Structure formats: structure tokens, C-alpha cells
Amino acid sequence: MSDFETVIGLEVHVELSTATKAFCGCPTKFGSAPNTQVCPVCLGHPGVLPVLNRTALDYSIKLGLALGCQIARRFKFDRKHYYYPDLPKNYQISQYDMPFATGGLLTLPNGKTIRVHRAHLEEDAGKLIHEGADEKIGAGTAALVDYNRAGIPLLEIVSEPDLRDPADAVLYIRSIQSIVRYLGISDANMDEGRLRCDANISVRGKGEEKLGAKVEIKNMNSFRSIEKALEFESRRQRESLARGDKPVQETRLFDEETGETRPMRGKEEAHDYRYFPEPDLLPFTVSDEMLSRLRREIPELPAARLARYISGHGLSPYDAQVLTGGKEIADFFEAAIGAGAPAKLSANWITTELLGALNAAGKELRDSAVTPAALAELIGLIENGTISGKIAKTVFTEMFETGRNAAGIVKEKGLVQISDTESIRKTVEQVVAQNPASVADFKSGKKQAIGHLVGGVMKATGGKANPGIVNRLLKEILEKQ
């Protein structure tokens, strides 16, 4: 199997968060009753005319600029013909030979760079709902069509075949998800179908330049399923080539239950779609003023923030990557710093305690009862010696569950840290006297034995003793014995 190389290219589809559809005024609210957000235009009734959504165009160009693409000064729309129940017009308004963006580059968090072949704007299709037989495609008793999604503006970002590993493919998609969220052009939630991906995968011999027969994989609705589908398909094609079988170009579906791909249909070529220019939409021109305006509206993007957090705040690459993975988390971090908390401590508390608590509770950051200012206050109590780090975790738990502020919890529960040296000395002397075995271990060279003694002092003081003072006094007393 090591004689083969896997080649992956991705087609990522992002539904844009516009108020209305791409070419009509129908709303785009998710979760509405089936077929309630439709009109003669998006249903393809005779005699209707499409009108391009200006916001959808702005959003599209912003993404093109964020990916470092060349923005076409003149582009057009085309009709892509195919017959399927979820396509009410029997053609899709898309872009073929004149997309609005080409030739970009995306650098992954692991440093690898993936070329972006093109990005184009099109309208989404409707949604098929399969009933019966566990609602699996091809096994149901009925297929229903909801056209609410038909006509929603859809961005398709096509990569070059630069990916070689399924894990990197997932990292690429996550990076696009992060960028569109930073831009504010889509929430890109996979569970709502607002971020979807088709993968093109082939296998060739090591050292070969010509691509092998391409297989397109569909029906992948999570990052996990994308990685599993690519892993299976890579293995399947390698085994097929090793047996001497002739590769077949086709489209396959991924079965989440079995973890396998299965044939769906032969892979279409471009000529099968009978592309021709959309006669109801004239070509569009992008002016210098429009490009300048959209460039000004682009915020600091994840890669730039990550570099700034490492160089400016001294964070580890891992912490910086976690914090910049989502705009909400990065904004929370910066708000905590703005409220006076040190950057490194803020990063530690957010990446461990806060995100850990949210994950355990099944909540999003926006649902957190702990605000950036509240977290900064808690960290301030640690910094000024009012409470210890251990006590702070107890306080944080109550903050997270109740939304109360740290100072109030500390005062009510009497959690103020004991920093009186003489008071702590008495407790230290008692613990040393009660633990002769640990003292003997320490004196015999087992320096870790001091940890047991520290634990004894903290237990005796209810965790309130200042750990720094406890360690200093223990070493002082033990070295005198």
C-alpha cells in the first residue's frame, strides 16, 4: 500500500446568511414549515426574471479576497442543466467559465498551504426528505421535496488537488468554516446544511504525475464522516489498484452506519450539464470603489490573529489555535484582556475551565453565564492573593452554574486565602509532626515527598492557605531538621 499516493480535492459549499434568496425576495429563515418560503421565481414558473441579491455578491467577493483570490472585474452567470426532483427549474443558476474568483491560497494551522482553484456563486437546490426504511436514501417508501432552500445563495469553493491526507482535508474545511464566520457571511453550521462538502479522491502510484480515476463522494454531513469517508475510499482504491483492477470514475455515497462508500452513479463531465450563459442576467462588472469598500470591511482573520497571539501575547501555538478557531472565542479572550486579565492566564482559563465546562454542559459560548469581565475579576482575585488557584476553580464552577460574580461568592462562602505567615506556620509544624514517614522520605532525597505534606496543610486549612507560603515554610522547616 505504501507504493500508492492519495490525492484529494474538495468542493466546499457555504450557504450565505442573507435575509433573502439569491435571485428573488423569498426569506431564508432556517426551520420554517416546508414550502412556505417560495415564490414563482425560485420555483421556476414561466415568465419570471431573476434579480441578483447585492448582499450575496458582496459576501462572495469578501470571501474571495479573504482567500487571496483574483477577483474578476467582469463575470457572468450560467445555466447548469440537470434533472432532479429538488431542482424546480431543471437547471441551476451557477457560474461556469467566468467565476468571480480564481487562484487563491489557504494556509492551514499546521503550516501546509492548499491552493484554491476557484470560487463561484450559485443558487442552492431544495431538500429531499426520505421517509420509511430508516429514512435512508434509496431505501425509503417515499421521497418528499421541500423547496424552501431552493434559491438560497450558495458559495462553492473548489480546491486544487493538493491534499494528501484525510485529516488535512478536515482541517481545510474547518479553516474555511472559521473564515466565513469571521467575515460574518455565514454561520456555516454543518448540522443545518449550511456548510457541505463533496470530496474528489483518486489514488496513483508514488512518483506519478497523472491523476488517477476520480471518485466524488457525497452525503457527508459532519467532519467525522468526511474523514471516515476519505479514509475508507483511499483504502478501497489502493486495494483495488493492488489487485490490478481498472479504476472507475464515479460518484459514491457515504453510509454513516457502515462507514463505507457505495456506488451512486457514473461521474458526469461538464458537457453533460449543457452549460450556457444565463440569458436573464447580464454580465456584472466589479468597480475599483466596490473592491476598496469590501476590503475595508474585512476584519482581522484567523491566521493573522493566531500570529498576533503567539508573537504579541506569548501564547503557545496550541492555545492560540484553540482561541482563534472561532471568532466568538477570540472575541471573548480579547474582552477578558480588555477587562484587565493577563493574556496567558486568560488563555489558560478559557481553553481549560470555560471550554471544558461548556462542552460538559452541551452549551455554546454565547450561552455562558461567565462573561469576559466576570472571568477577569476571578483572575484578578488570584493575582492579588485573595484566593488560590484551587479555590478559584470551585468559585468558577458556581459562577458558571449561577452567573454570580466571583467576589460575592468568595465573601459569602468565606473562601479568602490565608496569607498570614505565622498562622500558616503553626499548621505546617503540626502536619510535619503528624507525618514522620514523609519527612523521612524528604530527608532521604525524595523531594516529591513534600507534595504529600503540602496536601496535608491544604486539607487542614480547607484549601485556603497560600500555596507559595506553604511551600516556602515547609522547605524552611524541613531543612532545619
Summary of the structure (lengths in Angstrom):
residues: 481
radius of gyration: 29.3
end to end distance: 65.8
largest distance: 98.5
contacts: 1506
relative contact order: 0.10
helix: 43%
strand: 20%
